[in-house]
Amino acid sequence: MLCQPLSGNGDRLIGRTLAHYRIDAALGAGGMAEVFRATDMKLGREVALKLLPADMATDPERLERFSSLGRRASTSGGRRRQSPAIGT
């Protein structure tokens, strides 16, 4: 998972590149993060990126919670999921 701070206006990220992901569209936002449809430029596949807002990206407790969520999403019963769309 990328811990990239957001300013709260995710639309301005569409078309930009973060790491090796090109952000294609905003999918939604919740209490903790915003989710975008993106293209993994290295592997040429569509993925979802979940990004933290700027005010949460500097809080160590929120960062740990965010990272923990990513680790849990990428495992199932102690085994790594086979879905290529989940990255941590």
N, C-alpha and C positions, 0 to 999 in steps of 0.2 A: 504494500500500500504506500502511496506517496503521501507524505505529510507536507503538502503544499498549502501555505496560507492563502485564503481567499479574502477579497475585500467585501464580499456580500453581493456583488453584482456578477454572477457567473456568466451572463450573456457575453461579457467582454472577453471571456476566455475562448469562445468558439472560434475555431480556425487557428488558434495558437498551439504551440508544441511545448509540452512539459516532459523533460527527460526524453524518452523515445516514443511518447504518445501524442498523437494529434487529436485535439478535442474537436469533436464533430457536432455535438448537440447537448443541450441541457436536458436531463431526464427528470430531475426532481430535487427537492431539498427537504431536510428534516431538522430536528432540533440539534443535531450534532454535525451534519455535513451536507454537502451538495454532491449529486451524482451526475456524471456526464457519460455519454456514449463517446468512445474514442477509438482510434485506430492505433494498434501496436505496430509502429513502423518497422521494427526489427523482424517481427514474425508475420506481418501482413494480415492481421486478424482483428476483428472487432472485439472490444472489451468495454467494461464499465469502470470508470474511475470515481472513487469516492474521495472527496477533498475536504479538509477541515477549513472552517472560516478562520481569518487571521487572529481573532481574539481567543480562539481555542488552541491555536497552533503553538502558543508559547507557554501553555499550561502543562507541566510535566504529567499530572494525573490524567488529563484528557488525552495527551499523546499516548500514554500507556494503554488507556482504555481503547483508543482507536486501533493501536497495534494489536492488542489482544483480540479485538473483533476480527481483524484480518487473519490472524493465526487460526482462530476458531472456524472462520468461513472456509479456510483452505484445507481443513482436516475433517475427517468423519470417522468416529470410533477409533481414533488413533492411527488411521490410515489416511494417506494423502488422497484427496479427491482427484479424479481423473479429468475434471473439467479444465480445459485450457484457458477458460475465461477468468479464472480466479488466480490472482497473483498477490504475493505479499512482499 
